[in-house]
Amino acid sequence: MPPEVGLPSRHRVPGLPERVTVYEVGARDGLQAEAVPVPTAAKVRMIRELLAAGLPMVEATSFVSPRWIPQLADAPEVVAGLAEAGLDLARHPVLVPNDRGLDRALEAGAGALAVFVSATETFARRNLNMERWEAVEAAQKVTERGALEGRPVRGYVSMVFGDPWEGPVAPGQVAEVARALLDAGCYEVSLGDTIGVGTPGHVGAVVDAVVAAGVPRERLALHLHDTYGQALANVYAGLLAGVETFDASVGGIGGCPYAGSATGNLATEDLLWMLTGLGVETGVDLDAAMRAGLAVTTLLGRPSPSRVVQALRPN
């Protein structure tokens, strides 16, 4: 029998951050496209287990129209469940698409918010039913109102590295939108590779363009999909570019329901394995995160797509 595999050996690479933040999106982005209904209690349990594993931020849900995403129709109940558990709701942002979503989130007692826009025109029309800059202006209004209500707001930019209808996206186009979210008051802007077409050099070029537009590196995050197997390579490029926050979804679940070529998010377990090997601190217990992810994929009735889970828990 081979020896039991533990954590990878640590080998620091000069120039990389000593510590990064893993921003967990599984309960929202991971579940939003799932057809199998997940009970509210299971969602709350998932979030609590991820928090207990050491993840500092666990995005909870989205206050989108239930007609758009039935899986997240229980958003008020999820927030209520977290509050009943005595959790700090500022560590569990909720995504809001518009003023109506913000109204519902505030009524439910949400403690932190997230808004999203598109770097491209076509995706903005298909996803948000608005022109690109109309969507940016709507997100700015939500952000400004959220700030007045004392809720920190995170911004997402979708289709940063490519769009299935428009093709390649100019880094400068991304930079304009990212800067607009920052100026509106977002404390952080997450750059999303919605269809997973980014490669390491592209990541560096986009980060440099956004920073040149006036967005500090420390206020940037990367949200990477693994459609073409590039997510971890792109994380490494992001680390070299000075990014210190990375979005991930436990078990690698999720994808964008409005972009047919978008497959699963970067698996939290795979990200943690690589960061551990690089000697980059996260404060997250890999084994505990893995257990939380297995509970979710079991509930969904399929094996985890995480390569680390497949290696360490083959059965």
C-alpha positions as CSV (number, residue, x, y, z in Angstrom):
1,M,0.0,0.0,0.0
2,P,1.3,3.5,-0.8
3,P,1.9,5.8,2.2
4,E,-1.0,8.0,3.1
5,V,-0.9,11.3,1.2
6,G,-1.1,14.4,3.4
7,L,-0.5,18.0,2.5
8,P,1.9,18.9,-0.3
9,S,5.5,19.9,0.5
10,R,5.9,23.6,0.9
11,H,8.3,25.4,-1.4
12,R,8.1,29.2,-1.4
13,V,8.6,31.1,-4.6
14,P,10.1,34.5,-4.4
15,G,7.8,37.4,-5.2
16,L,4.5,35.7,-4.3
17,P,2.3,37.1,-1.5
18,E,2.8,35.5,1.9
19,R,-0.9,35.3,2.5
20,V,-4.1,35.4,0.3
21,T,-7.8,35.4,0.9
22,V,-9.9,32.6,-0.5
23,Y,-13.4,34.0,-1.1
24,E,-15.9,31.2,-1.2
25,V,-18.7,31.4,-3.7
26,G,-20.1,27.8,-3.7
27,A,-23.4,28.5,-1.8
28,R,-24.3,31.2,-4.4
29,D,-22.4,30.9,-7.7
30,G,-21.9,27.1,-7.1
31,L,-25.6,26.3,-6.6
32,Q,-27.3,28.8,-8.8
33,A,-27.3,26.7,-12.0
34,E,-28.1,23.4,-10.2
35,A,-31.5,21.8,-11.1
36,V,-31.6,19.6,-8.0
37,P,-33.3,21.6,-5.3
38,V,-31.1,22.0,-2.2
39,P,-33.1,22.5,1.0
40,T,-32.5,25.8,2.9
41,A,-31.3,24.0,6.0
42,A,-28.6,22.2,3.9
43,K,-27.4,25.5,2.4
44,V,-27.1,27.0,5.9
45,R,-25.2,24.0,7.1
46,M,-22.9,24.2,4.1
47,I,-22.1,27.8,4.8
48,R,-21.5,27.1,8.5
49,E,-19.2,24.2,7.7
50,L,-17.2,26.4,5.2
51,L,-16.9,29.1,7.8
52,A,-15.7,26.6,10.4
53,A,-13.1,25.4,7.9
54,G,-11.5,28.8,8.1
55,L,-12.9,30.5,5.0
56,P,-13.1,34.2,5.9
57,M,-15.8,35.1,3.4
58,V,-18.6,32.8,2.3
59,E,-21.0,34.4,-0.1
60,A,-24.5,33.2,0.9
61,T,-27.1,33.6,-1.8
62,S,-28.5,36.0,-4.4
63,F,-31.6,38.2,-4.3
64,V,-32.4,37.7,-8.0
65,S,-35.9,37.1,-9.2
66,P,-36.9,33.5,-8.3
67,R,-38.2,33.2,-11.9
68,W,-34.6,33.6,-13.1
69,I,-32.9,31.3,-10.6
70,P,-35.4,29.1,-8.7
71,Q,-32.6,27.5,-6.7
72,L,-32.0,30.7,-4.9
73,A,-35.7,31.6,-4.3
74,D,-35.1,31.0,-0.5
75,A,-32.6,33.8,-0.2
76,P,-34.5,35.5,2.7
77,E,-34.7,32.2,4.6
78,V,-31.0,31.5,4.1
79,V,-30.1,34.9,5.6
80,A,-32.5,34.3,8.4
81,G,-30.9,30.9,9.1
82,L,-27.5,32.4,9.3
83,A,-28.7,35.1,11.6
84,E,-30.4,32.5,13.9
85,A,-27.1,30.7,14.0
86,G,-25.5,33.8,15.4
87,L,-23.1,34.3,12.4
88,D,-21.7,37.7,11.4
89,L,-23.7,38.5,8.3
90,A,-21.0,40.9,7.1
91,R,-19.0,37.8,6.3
92,H,-21.8,36.4,4.1
93,P,-22.4,38.8,1.2
94,V,-25.5,38.4,-1.0
95,L,-25.6,39.3,-4.6
96,V,-28.2,41.9,-5.7
97,P,-29.0,42.6,-9.3
98,N,-31.0,45.9,-9.0
99,D,-32.9,48.2,-6.6
100,R,-35.7,45.6,-6.1
101,G,-33.1,43.0,-5.1
102,L,-31.5,45.5,-2.7
103,D,-34.9,46.1,-1.1
104,R,-35.4,42.4,-0.5
105,A,-31.9,42.0,0.8
106,L,-32.2,44.8,3.2
107,E,-35.6,43.6,4.4
108,A,-34.0,40.2,5.1
109,G,-31.2,41.8,7.1
110,A,-28.3,41.1,4.8
111,G,-25.1,42.4,6.2
112,A,-23.0,42.8,3.0
113,L,-23.7,43.0,-0.7
114,A,-22.3,42.3,-4.1
115,V,-23.2,43.7,-7.5
116,F,-22.3,42.5,-10.9
117,V,-21.8,44.0,-14.4
118,S,-20.5,42.8,-17.7
119,A,-17.4,43.9,-19.6
120,T,-19.3,43.2,-22.9
121,E,-22.4,44.6,-24.5
122,T,-24.0,41.3,-25.6
123,F,-23.7,39.6,-22.2
124,A,-25.1,42.6,-20.4
125,R,-28.2,42.5,-22.7
126,R,-28.6,38.7,-22.3
127,N,-27.9,38.5,-18.6
128,L,-29.1,41.9,-17.2
129,N,-31.5,43.0,-20.0
130,M,-29.6,46.3,-20.2
131,E,-27.0,48.0,-22.2
132,R,-23.5,47.6,-20.8
133,W,-23.3,51.1,-19.3
134,E,-26.9,51.1,-18.2
135,A,-26.0,48.0,-16.1
136,V,-22.9,49.8,-14.7
137,E,-25.0,52.8,-13.7
138,A,-27.6,50.5,-12.0
139,A,-24.8,48.8,-10.1
140,Q,-23.4,52.1,-9.1
141,K,-26.8,53.2,-7.7
142,V,-27.1,50.0,-5.7
143,T,-23.5,50.4,-4.4
144,E,-24.1,54.0,-3.4
145,R,-27.4,53.1,-1.6
146,G,-25.8,50.1,0.0
147,A,-23.1,52.3,1.4
148,L,-25.6,54.7,2.8
149,E,-27.2,51.7,4.6
150,G,-23.9,50.8,6.0
151,R,-23.4,47.6,3.9
152,P,-20.0,47.0,2.3
153,V,-20.4,46.2,-1.4
154,R,-18.2,44.0,-3.6
155,G,-18.3,44.3,-7.4
156,Y,-18.1,41.6,-10.0
157,V,-17.1,42.1,-13.7
158,S,-18.2,39.3,-15.9
159,M,-16.8,38.3,-19.4
160,V,-13.4,39.8,-18.6
161,F,-11.3,37.5,-20.7
162,G,-13.6,36.6,-23.5
163,D,-17.3,36.6,-24.6
164,P,-18.9,33.7,-26.5
165,W,-20.8,36.2,-28.7
166,E,-18.2,38.9,-29.1
167,G,-14.9,37.1,-28.8
168,P,-11.8,38.6,-27.2
169,V,-12.3,41.5,-24.8
170,A,-9.9,44.4,-24.7
171,P,-8.2,44.9,-21.3
172,G,-8.9,48.6,-21.5
173,Q,-12.6,47.8,-21.8
174,V,-12.4,45.8,-18.6
175,A,-10.5,48.5,-16.8
176,E,-13.1,51.1,-17.5
177,V,-15.9,49.0,-15.9
178,A,-13.7,48.0,-13.0
179,R,-12.8,51.6,-12.2
180,A,-16.4,52.6,-12.4
181,L,-17.3,50.1,-9.7
182,L,-14.4,51.2,-7.5
183,D,-15.5,54.9,-7.9
184,A,-19.0,53.9,-6.9
185,G,-17.8,52.6,-3.6
186,C,-17.1,48.9,-4.1
187,Y,-14.4,47.9,-1.6
188,E,-13.2,45.2,-4.0
189,V,-13.6,44.3,-7.7
190,S,-13.6,40.7,-8.8
191,L,-12.6,40.0,-12.4
192,G,-14.4,37.0,-13.8
193,D,-13.3,34.6,-16.5
194,T,-16.9,33.6,-17.1
195,I,-16.2,31.1,-19.9
196,G,-12.7,30.1,-18.8
197,V,-10.8,31.2,-21.8
198,G,-8.1,33.2,-20.0
199,T,-4.5,32.1,-20.0
200,P,-1.6,33.3,-17.7
201,G,-0.2,36.0,-20.0
202,H,-3.7,37.3,-20.5
203,V,-4.3,37.5,-16.7
204,G,-1.2,39.6,-16.3
205,A,-2.2,42.0,-19.1
206,V,-5.7,42.5,-17.7
207,V,-4.5,43.0,-14.1
208,D,-1.9,45.6,-15.4
209,A,-4.6,47.4,-17.4
210,V,-7.0,47.6,-14.5
211,V,-4.2,48.8,-12.1
212,A,-3.1,51.4,-14.7
213,A,-6.7,52.7,-14.7
214,G,-6.4,53.5,-11.0
215,V,-7.7,50.3,-9.2
216,P,-5.2,49.3,-6.6
217,R,-3.9,45.7,-6.8
218,E,-5.0,45.1,-3.2
219,R,-8.6,45.8,-4.1
220,L,-8.6,43.3,-7.0
221,A,-9.8,39.6,-6.9
222,L,-9.8,37.0,-9.6
223,H,-12.8,34.7,-10.3
224,L,-11.6,31.9,-12.5
225,H,-13.4,29.1,-14.3
226,D,-11.7,25.9,-15.4
227,T,-13.4,25.3,-18.7
228,Y,-10.1,24.8,-20.5
229,G,-8.1,23.6,-17.6
230,Q,-6.4,26.9,-17.0
231,A,-7.7,28.0,-13.7
232,L,-4.8,27.1,-11.5
233,A,-2.2,28.4,-14.0
234,N,-4.2,31.6,-14.1
235,V,-4.2,31.8,-10.3
236,Y,-0.4,31.5,-10.4
237,A,-0.2,34.3,-12.9
238,G,-2.5,36.4,-10.6
239,L,-0.2,35.8,-7.7
240,L,2.8,37.0,-9.7
241,A,0.8,40.0,-10.7
242,G,0.2,40.8,-7.0
243,V,-3.4,39.7,-6.7
244,E,-4.2,38.5,-3.1
245,T,-7.9,37.4,-3.3
246,F,-9.2,34.5,-5.3
247,D,-12.8,33.3,-5.6
248,A,-13.4,29.6,-5.5
249,S,-16.3,27.2,-5.2
250,V,-16.1,24.2,-2.9
251,G,-16.2,21.0,-4.9
252,G,-15.8,23.0,-8.1
253,I,-19.6,23.2,-8.5
254,G,-21.2,25.9,-10.5
255,G,-21.1,27.9,-13.6
256,C,-22.9,30.7,-15.2
257,P,-26.5,29.8,-16.2
258,Y,-26.5,32.5,-18.9
259,A,-23.3,31.4,-20.7
260,G,-23.6,28.0,-22.2
261,S,-19.9,27.3,-22.5
262,A,-19.2,28.2,-18.9
263,T,-18.4,25.1,-16.8
264,G,-17.5,24.8,-13.2
265,N,-15.7,27.3,-11.0
266,L,-12.2,26.7,-9.7
267,A,-12.5,24.1,-6.9
268,T,-11.7,25.5,-3.5
269,E,-9.9,22.3,-2.6
270,D,-7.6,22.5,-5.7
271,L,-6.8,26.1,-5.0
272,L,-5.9,25.3,-1.3
273,W,-3.7,22.4,-2.4
274,M,-1.7,24.6,-4.7
275,L,-1.4,27.5,-2.3
276,T,-0.3,25.2,0.5
277,G,2.5,23.8,-1.8
278,L,3.6,27.3,-2.6
279,G,3.8,28.2,1.1
280,V,1.1,30.8,0.7
281,E,-1.0,31.1,3.9
282,T,-4.8,31.0,3.7
283,G,-5.9,30.1,7.2
284,V,-8.2,27.4,5.7
285,D,-8.3,23.8,6.8
286,L,-8.2,21.7,3.5
287,D,-9.6,18.6,5.1
288,A,-12.5,20.5,6.6
289,A,-13.2,22.3,3.3
290,M,-13.1,18.9,1.5
291,R,-15.6,17.4,3.9
292,A,-18.0,20.3,3.3
293,G,-17.6,20.0,-0.4
294,L,-18.3,16.2,-0.4
295,A,-21.5,16.8,1.6
296,V,-22.7,19.2,-1.1
297,T,-21.8,17.0,-4.1
298,T,-23.3,14.0,-2.4
299,L,-26.5,16.0,-2.0
300,L,-26.4,16.9,-5.7
301,G,-26.0,13.2,-6.5
302,R,-22.6,13.3,-8.3
303,P,-18.9,13.0,-7.6
304,S,-16.8,16.0,-6.9
305,P,-15.0,17.4,-10.0
306,S,-12.2,18.6,-7.7
307,R,-9.0,16.8,-8.7
308,V,-7.7,16.9,-5.1
309,V,-10.9,15.3,-3.8
310,Q,-10.7,12.6,-6.5
311,A,-7.1,11.9,-5.4
312,L,-7.6,12.0,-1.7
313,R,-11.1,10.6,-1.4
314,P,-11.4,8.3,-4.5
315,N,-14.4,6.5,-3.0
